[in-house]
Amino acid sequence: MGVTAMQEAMKGWFDSHEQQLIQISRTIWEHPEPSEGEQFACKTLMEFLTEAGFTVTPPPLAGLDTAFEAKWGSGAPHIGFLAEYDALPGLAQETVPQPSPIPEQACGHGCGHNLLGTGAVGAAVALKAAMEAENLPGTVYLYGCPSEEVMLGKIAMTKAHVFDHLDAAISWHPGDKSRASEESYQAMLSMEYHFTGKASHASMAPQEGLSALDAVELMDVGVNYLREHVPPGGQIHYVILNGGDKPNIVPEKAAVWQFARADTTADLRRIAKRMDDIAAGAALMTGTTFTKKVLTGCNETRIVPALVQVMNDVMTSEVPPIAWTEEEEDFSRRLLSSLGMDAPEHPLHSGAVPPTGKTIDIQGSSDLSDVSYVVPTCMLFSACYPIGTPNHTWAVTACAGRSIGWKGMLYAAQVMAATGLRLVRDPELLQAVHTSHTEALNGARYTPVNE
């Protein structure tokens, strides 16, 4: 594929804005904010987009105080980039290869969303530069999608039809290897079960009490037995939210928070129905009552093979692989050692893992999955920390605030921008992507899981 004026414009944009993107990601890293509270990150990214010539519609969007839309251009096709920027509690960490919490800092970017949001914004502005170079028609969108860590942002935005007009949605996530994602995240439901009984003196009049804690514990026992009978891929996790106030008071109130996951939405609904039955049985056994509160939930991801292939071709033929320094590899070896892991000679991934041609079910869930039901969606994993590093750890926070994470972010931004450019330039390719999406849905229609 020859180098065009558009590609030159895109490369030139990255060459001249690389340091600015690094600074933005570092600034957000230095100001980590929890889900639903990402005011600083939201403001920082909106200001950059405004300066770049985008029309920014500030929050609230879809009822979310830190969600926004930025738009440039006009007409079809409509290409959207999805940014995240929330941090995780308890993962504040200096940029050193051993645990070193930052005092009095409540959150840290242990999932690298400071990189994710900045990289997505960079991709959107770079695509604008390329389209301007040859006066191409089309509209570029950047959506600020908050609160991914609590499974909220994109689900609420999808339900509000924010993404319905897009021809393609493009995102990425920091990882330990670079690849165009074929992974389908699991469908998930987050549910609270609140039991109500009757308080009494636990010693003088236990017969008068109805223990809500007994109901919670019996539910947990029943759910644990259910694990043997869930469909392959099914998972259940829980914590007790409230177990009473004092041992000598029969607990009138108690609650348990349950996550259920499955490889498909249909399997998830079957598991959740069994859990409801178990809760009812626990209430019956203890003479208590219960209410259920669904906090959030998502479908499984619908992978679009044609879009995976476009992104992989960009990675293998257009964007140079990440080049690591000896200092970065030495840092990575020391970091892996701190995690108690064996460090290979070359702990940082370069190049692109080739696609398998099939959807791969993986553990964990993402609100990106709901977007994949309404618009062809693709995601890139980009190497931003050493191979084998577990996500949601201090180690990721450390890498996300230094050159290892920055290089992965810049690589991802270039791949996303080039993928978007191919879709803008080639209507037949975009049509093939739409056809592939229809086939991936196989007749399924979007229905929010948490309704």
N, C-alpha and C positions, 0 to 999 in steps of 0.2 A: 504494500500500500504506500503510495507516494506521499511525501509531505506536502500538505496544502497550505494555503494562506491562513485558513482557519486553525490548522494545527500549530502553525508558527505563532499565531496570535495567542493561542492557549499556552504554549510553552513560554512565550515571552511574558505572559501574565504571571505564571508561576515563578519565573526567574526574578521578577521584580517585586513579588509580594510574599516570597517564601519567609522572610524574616518577620513580616507583619503577622502572618498566620501563626508562626511559632510564638510570637509575643502574646497574641490573643489566647492561645491555648494555655500558655504558662500563667497568664493573668487569671483565667478561669480556674486553673489548678490551685492558684494561691487563694482563691475565694470559693472554696467548695460549699455547695448549698444542697440541702436535702430535697427530696421530691416534694413538689407543690410549693417550694420556697425559692426557686431559682431566679430571683429578681436580678441579681448582678449579671449572671450569664446571659439572661434574656436581653437586658439593656445593652450589654457589650456587643452581642452579635447583631442586634438590630441597628446599632449605630454604624457598624462596619458595612452592613448591607445598604443602608441609606446613603452613605458616602460613595458606594459603588454604583449608585443610580437605580437601585430597586425602590419600588413603592412599598412601604412597610405599613401593614395594618397591625397596630399594637394589640396587646391583650386587652380584654379577655377574648379568647376564641374557643368555641365549643364549651363555654362555661368554665374554661381553665384560665387562671390568673397569670400564668407564665407561658401560654401558647400564643404563637403569632404566625402571620403569613407575610412573606415578602415576594414581590412579583415584578418581573421585567419582561417587556416584549408584548406581542399581540398575535392572536390567531393560533392555529394549530401548527405543529403538535404541542401538547402541553406536557412538559417534563418537570417532575417534582423531585426535590431532594429533601430528605428527612433528617433533621438534626435532633440530637439529645444532649442534655447537659446537666443532669442531676448527679449528685454524688451519693456516697454510701456512709451510713453512720459508723463511727468507730474505726475508720481506716485512715486517719491522718498519719502521714509518714514523710520523713525527710527523703531526699533523693539519694539515698545511700543503700548499699547492698546488704543491709542487715536491719532487723526491726529497730526503728527509731521514731516513735510517735512524736508528733508535734504537740507540745503542751497546750491545753485549753482549746484545741481545735476539734470540733465535734464530728466533722465529716472528712472524708478523703475520696479522691477519684480512683478507687480500687476497681472500677470497671472501665476507666479511661474515657468517660464521657466528655471530659474537657477536650480531648482529641476528636471525639466523634462529632460533636457539634461544630467545632471549628473546621474540620475537614469537609463536612457537608456544605458549609457556607462557602468555603474556598472553591469547591467544585461548581456550585451554582454561579458564582461570579466569573470563574474561568470560562464556563460554557457561554455566558453572556458575551465575553470578549471575543470568543471564536465566532459566534453568530454575527456579531457586529462587523467582523472582518470582511464578510461577504454578503452582508445585508440579508441574512436568512430569516424567513418568517418563523414564528413560533413563540411560545411563552415559557419562561423559566420561573419556577416557583421554589422557594425555600420555606419549609414549614418547621417552625420551632415546636418540637414535640416534648413536653416536659414529663416528668414523673414516670419514666419507663420502669424504674426499679420497684415501683409499687403497682405496676400493671394498670396504669390509668390513662396516660396521655393519648396515645394513638387509638385506643379503644373508644374513648369519648369522642375523639375527632372523627373516627370512622362512623360512629353512630350518628353524628351530626352532619354527615355527608360532605365533610371538608374535602375529601380526596376524590369524589366521584367523577370530576371532570378531567382527571389526569389520564394521559395516554401511557405513562410509565412512572413508577416511583422507584427511586434509587437511594440506597442507604449503605452503611458499612458498620463494622464494629471492630475494635482492637482485638487481636488474637495472637496466638503464638506461631501461626503459619499464614501465608497469604494464599487465598483461593477465592474463586467465585462460589458463593455458598449454594450447595444443594441440600443443606440441612433443613429439615422441617422441625421447628420447635413444637413442643407438646401443647395440646389444649389444656387449659387450667381453669379451676374455679377456686376462689378464695372465699371461705364461708365462716361465719361465727355462729355458734350454737349457744344460746343463753337459756339456762334452766332456772326456774323459780320454784322454791319449795316453801318451807315454813320453819321459822327460827324457833329454837327452844333451848333450855339449859341442857347441855350435853350430858350432865351427870345427874341432876335432880329430876329431869323430865324428858329423857331421850325419846320416850314413846310418843311424845307430842310433836316431835320434830319430823320434817320431811327434808332430807338433805339434798340440796342441789349439787353439792360436790359429789355425793354418791352417784348421781345421774351422769355427771361429767366423766367420772372414772369408769362407770359401766359402759358409757358410750365409747370411751377410748379402748377398753378391752374388746368390745365388739368390732370396732374399726380395725384393730390390730389382727383379729382373726380374719377379717375380710381380706387382708392383704394376700392371703393364700389363693384367693379366688377372683382377683381382678384380672382383666385382660392383659396380655403381654405388653409391657411398657407402662402399665399403670403404677402410679406412685401416690402415697398419702403421707403428709407431714402435719404435725400439730404442735401447739403449745397451749398450756392452760393459762387463760387470761386472768381468771379470778377463781380462787379456791376457798373463799370465805375470809373472815376477819380474825377469829380467835378459835383455838381448839375447843374451848368450853361453850361455844355457841354453835348449834347445828346450823350449817350455812344455808341461808335463805336464797342467796344468789350465787351462781357459779357459771363460768363460761369457758368454752374451748374454741380455739381458732384452728381451722382445718384447711389445708391445701389438698386438692385432688388434681392429679395430672393423668393424661392418657395420650396415646399417639394420635387418636382421632377424637373429634368432638362427640361422635356417637358413643364411643367407649366411655368418654368422660361422663356423659349424661347417665349412663348405666351405673357407674360407680357412685355418682352423687345421689342417685335414687336409693341405692342400698344404704348409703350413709344416713339419709333422712329416715329410713326405716329403722336403723339402729338407734338413732336419737329418740324416735318415738317409743321404741322398746325400752330404752333406758328410763324414759319418763314414766312409762307404765309400771316398771318394776319398782320405782321409788315414790310413786304418787305425786310426782312433780309435773310441771308443764314446761314447754320450751318454745322459743321463737328462733327462727333462722334468719340471719342477715347475710345476704350475698354482697361482698365488698367489691369484687371485680372478677373478671374472667376473660379468657381469650380462646379463639379457635386454634387449630393447628395451622402451620404455614403451608400455603400452596406454592410449590416451586414451579417456575416457568422455564422449561429446558431451553427454549430458544433465547431467552434473555441471559441465562447462565452462559450459553455459548458465546454470545456477543461480548459479555464482560471478560470471559476467559481469553478470547481472541485479542482483546485490547491488552490484557496483561502479558500475553506471550509475544505480541508482535509490535506493540506501540509504546508502552511505558517501560522504561528500563527497570530492572530489578533493583532492590535496595542494596546498597553497598555499605558494609559495616566496617568500622575501624577496629584495630586491635584493642583499643581502650574500651570500646563498647562490648566486645566479646569478653574481655577480662572482667569487666563489671558484671556481666551476665553469669559468668562462671562462679563468681563470688556470691552472687545473689542466690543461685541454685543451691550452692553449698549451705547457705544460711537456712534454706528451706529443707535441708536434709536430703537433697536429691543429688544424684550423680550428674556431673556437668560434662557434656561432650566437648570435644575440641572446638567445635563450631556450634555454639548454643543458640545462635540467632539464624532464623530462616531467611533465605533469599530465593528469589524465583517465584514460581506459582505452582501450587499443587494442581495437577490436571483433574478435570471433572470425570466422574464415573459414568455419567449418563443416566443416573437414577436418583430418585429422592431418598435421602438418608434420614431416618428418624433419630433424633438426638434428645438427650435429657434437657430439662429446663424449658422455660417458656418466654415468649416475647410478645409485646403488644403490636409488633410489626406484622404478626400473623393475620390480624384482622384486616389490615390494609391489603394484604395479598388476596383477599376474597373479592375486593371491589376494583382493583387495578393491577395490571401486571407489575410485579414487584421483584426487585433483585437486591441482594446484599453481598458485599465484599467483606471477607475477613482479611485484615492486613496485619503483618507481623509487627507488634509493638512491644513485645516482651519475650524473654527467652522461651525456647521450646519446652513444654511441660509445665510452665508456671500456672498454678491454679488461679482462676479469676476470683474476683471479690476478695483480694488479699492485699496486705501492705506492700507486697512485691510489685503488684500492678501499679499501685499509687506511685511507688518510687520511679518506675519506668515511664509513667505517663507525664512526669514533670521534667524529663530530661531528653537528650538527643535520641535515644532509642525510640521513645514514643513519638517524637516529632517526625522522625524519618518515616515511620509507618503511617502517620497521618498524612504527610505530603504525598506519599505513594498512593494512598487510598483516594485522596482528592483528585489526583491526576487520572486515575483509572475511572472514577465516577464521571468526571467531566468528559473524558473521551468516549465513554459509553453513551452518555447523553447526546454527544455530538453525532455519533453514528446513527442514533435513532432520529435525530432532527434531519440529517442529510438524506436518509434513505426511507421514503414512504413504504416501499415494499418490505423492507426489513421490519419496520414498525408493525405492518399488517401481519407479518409472520409471527411477531411477538404476541399480538392480540389473539391470533388463532391458537397459539401454544397455550396461552392463558385459559382460553375457553376449554381446551382439552384437559388442562390440569384441574379445572373446576369439576369437570365431568357431571355437569348438571346441578352442582351444589349452588345454593344461594346464600348470601350473607345473612346470618341471624346472630345477634349478640348472644354470647353464652350466658351472660349474667342477667338475662331477662326471662 
